[in-house]
Amino acid sequence: MEKILLLHGPNLNLLGRREPDVYGSQTLDDVVRLARKLGEDLGVEVESYQSNSEGDLVTRIQKAAGVIDAIVFNPGAYTHTSIALRDAILGVGIPTVEVHLSNVHKRESFRRQSVLADIVAGQVLGFGVESYLLGLRAAVSLVRSQRPTPPRARPARKRSTR
């Protein structure tokens, strides 16, 4: 069974209370519960980790090497600044999908730049909690499409009765 890591950056622990007009009213626990349910439906295990600390996020990415098949990552404000997170993702080589609850392109100009955009498999943004679920579906699809396909068995030859 594939393992997917939901990784949540700074202030995402405040979901449901922080700017609900931007981020919605659902909590991080709600997001994780919905993602785990979808994971069950897709036949994958979903782990979740949130930290407000850049170093902790880097460490969690590094610990994922060889254990996690893909990462669905909302780096929060570190999206725009963290070369350390970028280097960690590059260092472990785990397919990563970047997600954001809000459409960052409709917000302040500084939020439009992602230092991860060119190294992640893709981005999903602007759909609220659904961004995580779409990102999870994309990550699972990506992992499964990269799996080598087993060789097909050759059909048995008919023996001649002559």
C-alpha positions as a printed NumPy array, in Angstrom:
array([[  0.   ,   0.   ,   0.   ],
       [  1.324,   3.402,  -0.951],
       [  1.978,   5.976,   1.743],
       [  1.237,   9.641,   1.195],
       [  2.406,  12.372,   3.56 ],
       [  0.195,  15.418,   4.043],
       [  2.582,  18.136,   5.128],
       [  1.256,  21.406,   6.534],
       [  3.345,  24.508,   7.126],
       [  3.032,  27.465,   9.494],
       [ -0.3  ,  28.703,  10.79 ],
       [ -2.281,  25.872,   9.235],
       [ -2.961,  24.682,  12.777],
       [ -5.175,  27.802,  12.99 ],
       [ -7.512,  26.708,  10.192],
       [-11.122,  27.345,  11.069],
       [-10.183,  30.386,  13.184],
       [ -7.698,  32.265,  11.016],
       [ -9.263,  34.431,   8.322],
       [-12.21 ,  32.134,   7.581],
       [-13.195,  34.383,   4.67 ],
       [ -9.904,  33.368,   2.993],
       [ -9.226,  29.874,   4.346],
       [-12.717,  28.607,   5.182],
       [-14.229,  27.355,   8.403],
       [-12.894,  23.795,   8.408],
       [-10.102,  22.942,  10.818],
       [ -6.86 ,  21.128,  10.075],
       [ -8.36 ,  18.081,  11.799],
       [-11.241,  18.261,   9.302],
       [ -8.783,  18.407,   6.404],
       [ -6.852,  15.401,   7.704],
       [-10.03 ,  13.405,   8.382],
       [-11.322,  14.037,   4.847],
       [ -7.946,  13.18 ,   3.319],
       [ -7.671,   9.939,   5.311],
       [-11.176,   8.951,   4.203],
       [-10.252,   9.611,   0.583],
       [ -7.011,   7.699,   1.148],
       [ -9.014,   4.681,   2.321],
       [-11.187,   4.934,  -0.797],
       [ -8.057,   5.113,  -2.981],
       [ -6.3  ,   2.313,  -1.106],
       [ -3.446,   4.414,   0.292],
       [ -2.256,   5.247,   3.78 ],
       [ -2.274,   8.962,   4.614],
       [  0.051,  10.359,   7.263],
       [ -0.164,  13.967,   8.405],
       [  2.356,  16.358,   9.944],
       [  2.086,  20.07 ,  10.723],
       [  4.743,  22.419,  12.036],
       [  5.256,  26.135,  12.321],
       [  9.008,  25.513,  12.219],
       [ 10.886,  25.425,   8.929],
       [ 13.552,  23.128,  10.374],
       [ 10.972,  20.624,  11.602],
       [  9.398,  20.519,   8.15 ],
       [ 12.815,  19.944,   6.556],
       [ 13.502,  17.126,   9.008],
       [ 10.127,  15.499,   8.308],
       [ 10.758,  15.612,   4.56 ],
       [ 14.166,  14.004,   5.061],
       [ 12.666,  11.26 ,   7.271],
       [ 10.171,  10.488,   4.501],
       [ 12.913,   9.166,   2.182],
       [ 12.419,   5.478,   1.493],
       [  9.204,   5.398,   3.544],
       [  6.779,   7.78 ,   1.821],
       [  5.736,   7.446,  -1.82 ],
       [  4.521,  11.035,  -2.342],
       [  4.01 ,  14.275,  -0.45 ],
       [  1.036,  16.641,  -0.598],
       [  2.472,  19.855,   0.801],
       [  0.93 ,  23.143,   1.856],
       [  4.042,  25.094,   2.825],
       [  2.031,  28.141,   3.893],
       [  4.128,  31.307,   3.996],
       [  7.313,  29.256,   3.436],
       [  6.084,  28.863,  -0.15 ],
       [  7.592,  32.228,  -0.96 ],
       [ 10.84 ,  32.078,   0.994],
       [ 12.159,  28.651,   1.902],
       [ 15.135,  27.473,  -0.078],
       [ 15.687,  24.947,   2.735],
       [ 12.351,  23.25 ,   1.99 ],
       [ 13.096,  23.365,  -1.719],
       [ 16.474,  21.692,  -1.133],
       [ 14.899,  19.043,   1.115],
       [ 12.333,  18.111,  -1.54 ],
       [ 15.052,  17.941,  -4.182],
       [ 17.277,  15.952,  -1.828],
       [ 14.801,  13.157,  -1.142],
       [ 13.419,  12.912,  -4.673],
       [  9.882,  12.15 ,  -3.492],
       [  7.142,  13.3  ,  -5.893],
       [  5.497,  16.333,  -4.297],
       [  2.267,  18.165,  -5.05 ],
       [  2.024,  21.727,  -3.726],
       [ -1.415,  22.734,  -2.46 ],
       [ -2.961,  25.974,  -1.22 ],
       [ -6.435,  26.599,   0.108],
       [ -6.703,  30.061,  -1.433],
       [ -5.979,  31.204,  -4.956],
       [ -2.68 ,  32.94 ,  -4.258],
       [ -2.845,  34.726,  -7.619],
       [ -5.88 ,  36.689,  -6.428],
       [ -4.074,  37.872,  -3.316],
       [ -1.101,  40.079,  -2.461],
       [  1.616,  40.117,  -5.117],
       [  4.242,  38.579,  -2.787],
       [  2.082,  35.435,  -2.514],
       [  2.248,  34.793,  -6.256],
       [  5.861,  33.564,  -6.164],
       [  6.539,  29.974,  -5.135],
       [ 10.155,  28.883,  -4.728],
       [  8.866,  25.303,  -5.064],
       [  6.802,  25.662,  -8.248],
       [  9.48 ,  24.514, -10.664],
       [ 10.467,  21.413,  -8.665],
       [  7.09 ,  20.004,  -7.613],
       [  5.023,  17.716,  -9.834],
       [  2.213,  20.275,  -9.845],
       [  0.173,  22.774,  -7.873],
       [ -3.468,  22.777,  -6.798],
       [ -4.809,  26.026,  -5.381],
       [ -7.911,  28.033,  -4.763],
       [-10.375,  25.238,  -3.98 ],
       [-10.302,  25.373,  -0.186],
       [-10.087,  21.964,   1.468],
       [-10.766,  20.387,  -1.921],
       [ -7.245,  21.517,  -2.931],
       [ -5.854,  18.913,  -0.535],
       [ -8.152,  16.206,  -1.886],
       [ -7.348,  17.02 ,  -5.503],
       [ -3.665,  17.094,  -4.571],
       [ -3.986,  13.695,  -2.899],
       [ -5.652,  12.222,  -5.987],
       [ -2.898,  13.681,  -8.165],
       [ -0.155,  12.321,  -5.907],
       [ -1.652,   8.819,  -5.92 ],
       [ -2.052,   8.9  ,  -9.683],
       [  1.525,  10.091, -10.093],
       [  2.936,   7.337,  -7.869],
       [  0.926,   4.632,  -9.576],
       [  1.837,   5.824, -13.06 ],
       [  5.545,   5.687, -12.2  ],
       [  5.391,   2.074, -11.013],
       [  6.981,  -0.329, -13.436],
       [  4.407,  -2.509, -15.096],
       [  4.975,  -6.229, -14.675],
       [  5.804,  -8.126, -17.835],
       [  2.834,  -9.757, -19.461],
       [  2.773, -13.504, -19.494],
       [  3.216, -15.055, -22.901],
       [  0.338, -17.195, -24.032],
       [  1.073, -20.912, -23.935],
       [  1.902, -22.401, -27.314],
       [ -0.374, -25.08 , -28.623],
       [  1.368, -28.355, -29.116],
       [  1.211, -29.918, -32.461],
       [ -0.596, -33.263, -32.604],
       [  1.228, -34.469, -35.708]])
